């Protein structure tokens, strides 16, 4: 396996696009920080040709627009696995549009595969086991170590070979036209607006078992967490878990000491100032007349 090529400079990106502009197939994948940030973004773009694996670092490059030429070119088939998140992320962050997409997950589903995860499929066809160590890594962090780059490249390294195997099976079973229709639909997805549902607190496991005051407190804590997540650009569950929200609403602590005994509450809320803020939220809503929360 050739060394992975990391693209961090505009001149390197320009050269790469020129080099790949005559390719017939390119495998594509992305890594994001969605498990960590509220406003998630694409943090790596992996591209493999039959000869080399490339990793493009969007955090080092201010302008990636030239890369859009490859994705828009219908003569170059882009091979992705479970393309939805990648297509939407690249469209959201860079306004890239895809022409000519082959989704290996869609192909496998049409062919009757029972397990559609890339790891299992690669193990079945190529005897390769993907290292899951970095699966939920914060890809917004820098610098990246060689082990992380090796993990990222393997998501695209075998995709073109897999594509050829699946395409042959689709054609032999007369599923090619159906697959192409599904591929085109996958490439045309529109980025949904990021929305927050104030009544989402009722979907927390155990929320509907709370009494009326408990529901009002839970709603207020849920709204606080959302506001804090946006302010700090962190995934809401990293501010406070659903379980901790529910325990606060149920126990209704009214002292710093009681706050500190809530299981699963981040230690940052054990600080007297932060704990007092939570206590005030609980007190203000303990006798709330919020009829919406009580429904």
N, C-alpha and C positions, 0 to 999 in steps of 0.2 A: 504494500500500500504506500503510495507516494506521500510525502509530507503535505499536510494541509497548508493552503496558501491563505494568509490572513490579509484582508484588504482594509487599510486604515487611512489611506491618503487619496485625494481626488485623482491624482495621476494614475494611481493603481486601479482605481475604479474605472476610469476612462479606458485604460488598456484592457481591462477584463471584459468590458462590454464589447469592445472591438473584437477581441479574441473569440468571444462566444456568439457573436452575431450570425455566424454561419452554422451553428450547431443545429441538429435536428431534434434533439431531446435534451432537456435540462431538468435535473431534479432540484426541488426547492423545498425549504422548510424554514421556520422561524422559531426563535425563542423570545419570550417576553418576561416581564416582571409582574404579571397579573396576579400572582399569588402573594404579592407584597405591596403593590401600589394601588391607590384608588384610581388614578388616571394611568392605567397601564399603557405600555408602549412596546413596540418591537425593539428588542435590544440586540438581536443577532439575525442575520439572514444567511442561511447556508445554501449554497448552490453547488451541484455536482454535475460535471460533464462525464462522458465515459472515461476520460483520462485523468481528471484531477478533481479534488474537493476544495472548495473555496468557502471562506467565512468572511462575510462583510460586516464591519462594525459600524452600525448607524450612529452610535454615540460619538464616534470620532470624525464622522463625515457630516457636514452641515447640509449638503445638497446631494441627494441620491437620485435626482430626476432622470439622469442618463440611464439608470438601471431600468426605468420603465419601458425603454425601447425593447428590451428582451421579453418582458411580460406581455407587451401589447402585440408583439410580432406573431401572427398566426402561423407562420412557417416553422416556428420553434415550439415544439410541444413541451409544456411545463408539467412535470410529473410530481404530484404531491400525495401525501397520505392523509386522509381525513382533512381535506383542504380548507374547510370552513373558517376556522380561526385564523389561519395564515392569510387567506384571501381578504378577510374582513380587516385584519390588523394592518396589512400592507395598503389597503385602500384607505383606511382611516388615517394612518400616519403619513403616507407618502402619495396618496391619490393614484396609486398604481391600479391598472385595469388588466385583466387577464383575457387573452385570446389564445385558444388552444390549450386546454387543460385536460390532464388525465389523472383521475383520482384513484389511487390503488385501493383505498378502502371501499369506495363505491364499487369498483370492479370485483373485489373479493365478495362483497355482499351479494351482487348479482350472480356470482358463481357458486353461492351457497356455503361460503366459509362460515363456520360457527364462531370462530374467534377472529375479531377484526383488528385487534391491537397490533401495531407494527412489530413489536418485540416478538410476539408469537409467530407472526407470519415470516419474519426473517429467520427465526430459529428453524421453522419448518422447511423453508426452501434453501437456505444457505448455511444452516448450522451455526448461526451467529447469535450470541446472547448479548443483548444490550445492557450496559451498566446503568442501573436505575438510580445510582447515587446522586446524580445531578438533576433528576427529573423535576424537582420542585425548587431548584436553586434560584436565587435572585440574580437573574441575568443582567440586571442593571448595574451590578458591581464590577469594578475594574481594579487591578488587571485580571485577566483570565489566565488560568494555569493550563499547561499542556493537556492534563487529564480532562479538563472541561472542553477544550477544543476537540479532543478525540471523541468525546461523548457527542458533541454537536454534529460532527461530520458524519457519524454513522447513521444519523437520521436520513441522510440523502445518499450515502455512498452506494447502496444497493438498489435504490429505487428504479433506476433505468433498467437494470437487468430484470427486476421484478415486473416492471411494466411490460416488457417484451413477452414474458411468460404468460401474464394475465391476458394480454391482448390476443395472443394466439388461442387461448382457451375461450375468450369471448367470441371470437370469430368462428371457431369450430362449433360452438354451441348456438350460433346465430343470435347472439346477444349484443353484437357490436353496435347496432343502431340504437338500441335502448340505452346502452352505456354512454354513447356520445351525447344523447339527449340529457342524461343525468349530469354528465361532465359540464355541459354548457350551462345548465341551470346552476350548478355549484359556482361557476365562474362569475355569474351575474348577481351574486348576493349584494344587498345594500347594507351599509353600516347602520345598525339601529341606534337611535338616540339613547344616550345613557340616562336612565330615569331612576327615580327613587319613589317607592310606594310607601307612604306614611303608615298604611295599615299592614305593612309587611310584618310587623311585630307579632301579629296574630298567627303567623306561620311558624313561629318558634315553637319547638316541641314543648308542650306543657303550658303554653300561654293561655289557652282557653279554659284551663283548670283553675286559673287564678280568680279571686273574687274581683268585684268591680274596681276597688281601689288598686289592687295589684295590677290589673290591666292598664289603668291610667299611669301608674308608675312605670310599668314596662314600656309603654308607648313613649313617655318622656325620655327614658334612658336610651331607647332605640333612636330617637331623634337626636339626642346629644351625641351618640356614637357616630351617626352619619355626618353630622356637622364637623366633628373632630377628625373623622377619616378624610373628609375633603380638605380640611385645613392643613393637615399633616401629610396629605397624599400617601395614605397608608390604607391597605385593605381593611374594611371595617372589623373583621374578626381579629385583626392584629391590634386593634384598639381595645376591644373587649369581646370575649366569646358570647355566643347566644346563651350558653349555660350560665355564665356569670351574670348576664343581664337578668335572666329568670330568677336566679338565687337572690339578687338584690331586691327584685320586685316582690319576691315571696317573703324574705326575712325582714325587709325594711329596717336595716340597721340605723341607729340614730346616734352613734358615737364613732370616733376614729378607731377605737379598739374593736368594735363590732364589725366595722368595714374590713379591717385587716384579717378577720376570721372568715370572710367569704371565700369559699373554695374556688380556685381558678381565676380570681381577680388579679390582674397584673400588679406587680409590686409598685409600679408608678402611682397607683391609686391608694397605696398605703400612706403616702405622704400626707401630712395633716391638711395642707391646703387643698389637695386634690380630693381627699376623702370628705372634707367639709363641703366641697362643691357637690359631690354625689348625695350627701346627706340632705342638702338643701333641695335638690331635685326631688328626692323621695318625700320630704316634708311637704313641699308645695303641691304634690300630686296625690298625697295619701287620702285627701278628702275631696278630690277633684270631681267636678260635675261634667267631665268630658264624656258625653253620651256616645260618641263615636268609638272611644276606646272600650266602652262597656258592652258594646253589641256582641 
